[in-house]
Amino acid sequence: MNPLIEKIRADFPILQQTIHGKPLAYFDNAATTQKPQSVIDTITRFYTEENSNVHRGVHRMSQAATQAYELARQKMADFLNASSSAEIIFTRGTTESINLVAYCYGEAFVNEGDEILISALEHHSDIVPWQQLCIRKKATLKVIPIFDNGELDLDAYKKLLSAKTRIVAVNHISNALGTINPIKEMIQLAHEMNIPVLIDGAQGLSHGPVDVQDLDCDFYTFSAHKMYGPMGIGGLYGKREWLEKMPPYQFGGEMISKVTFEKTTFNELPYKFEAGTPNVADAIGLGAAIDYLGQVGWETIRTQEADLLAYGTQQISAIKNVKIIGTATQKASIISFVMNNIHFFDAGTIIDQFGIAVRTGNHCTQPLMERLGIIGTIRASFAFYNTRNEIDRLVDAIGKVNELFE
């Protein structure tokens, strides 16, 4: 094993365990990534030394908690190269962030007869909120088609953009197939017609740097647990010009400026969209995850994941009775595959007996599975702490599945 990867693996306590008597090989990173000890320690330290509510206290602990919380926001702004930390709204994650935009932007800017444009690659979280908005507003949901290899049809996309399009919502990377979408080009095409674009970045931030100013996206959503941070925290990057125009959709403490029984005025950004006591500890944990990614470095991450994707694709595609689903030219380190006449649940259950964690099912992309003519796949998603040896073990386990069903 590469000594650097061995050292990195030591940072993740959960990877040291055994499952069914075998060393854990964790290939479910697209669902959630594991957490380094530094993130775990940061959260523990907050609850043991600094636990206090933020923003409204003058005592030392409240001020310390507020400082740490807002530092995490600034780290996230720097990580995305946002122009200001006020453009970072903390939420529970990508799903809540998309819902926030679908409701707040939708209420202000979408009317009867308008169109919302999404793609056939979308996760349910980037389908249902827009679908429900269209129902409320009597708008129409349009879908960018894909080719059989899992790539978006850009010519069709160009034709779908129209004077009726109010927003485009598309994922950065497909969670089901690993397709990396040409989002910068898509944003430019939409902006030529003054159409804003939301990027579902749930899978984007763990694989490489994202510069929202360079992309020029209007919204970018993210989840900490997909990028080696804690669950239950994530957020929304939004251009100030849009966030200022959008009404809030949750009301209560923190998001207000002044309240009387007759009238309420709302707080400034970003607090206007952050009603109630925030998830302080996990926001700080997200900041620690950003620090850790900086220590590892994008060059190490991308080199290791590219090697795992190439090696895994070569090894898995050579197994009899296996077909890889999703062969886009630009892919993240995700391999989805099916086995002829073997249900993915059966295969995944057997693979688990070898200490190997893969995801099985439709991956919250039922319309995509229908388009591909299947009901689900087995998905192995690799992180930089995975190894070729673990892939070899997966290949052996798939071979055992074949043997059992022969």
Secondary structure as UniProt FT lines:
FT   HELIX           3..9
FT   TURN            10..11
FT   HELIX           13..16
FT   STRAND          18..19
FT   TURN            20..21
FT   STRAND          22..23
FT   STRAND          25..26
FT   TURN            29..31
FT   HELIX           37..45
FT   HELIX           46..50
FT   HELIX           60..80
FT   HELIX           85..87
FT   STRAND          88..91
FT   HELIX           94..109
FT   TURN            112..113
FT   STRAND          115..119
FT   TURN            120..121
FT   HELIX           124..126
FT   HELIX           128..137
FT   STRAND          140..144
FT   TURN            148..149
FT   HELIX           154..160
FT   TURN            163..164
FT   STRAND          165..171
FT   TURN            175..177
FT   STRAND          179..180
FT   HELIX           183..191
FT   TURN            192..194
FT   STRAND          197..200
FT   TURN            202..207
FT   HELIX           212..215
FT   STRAND          219..223
FT   HELIX           224..227
FT   TURN            231..232
FT   STRAND          234..238
FT   HELIX           240..245
FT   STRAND          256..259
FT   STRAND          264..266
FT   TURN            269..270
FT   HELIX           271..273
FT   HELIX           280..296
FT   HELIX           298..317
FT   TURN            320..321
FT   STRAND          322..325
FT   STRAND          334..339
FT   TURN            340..341
FT   HELIX           344..352
FT   TURN            353..355
FT   STRAND          356..357
FT   STRAND          359..361
FT   TURN            363..364
FT   HELIX           366..372
FT   STRAND          377..381
FT   TURN            384..385
FT   HELIX           388..405
//
